[in-house]
């Protein structure tokens, strides 16, 4: 199941889920987190509620705490910011 399918199934009330990139997968999301990719660019929408919900699902899938996924994201954003200065 890709991210859009997961999100639309589990959060049908959130119409922004329809804007998620149809090719985005949780495996690809993890890859983006590890290689300092832009998560919002990867999923195709810049929405913090969607990010939190898909990070939560990724954490559950990997059997890690949400904070682990969140810190991967924060650290990659800091690294990316430092490279652009």
RALINFEN-V923536 format. One record per pair of residues at least 6 apart in sequence whose C-alpha atoms are under 6 Angstrom apart, sorted by sequence separation. I is the first residue (numbers start at 0). GAP is how many residues later the second one is. If there is no record, write none. Layout:
[[I:GAP] [I:GAP]]
//
This chain:
[[39:6] [58:6] [58:7] [7:9] [55:10] [3:16] [3:18] [23:19] [2:21] [2:22] [20:22] [1:23] [19:23] [20:23] [19:24] [19:25] [32:39] [32:40] [35:40]]
//
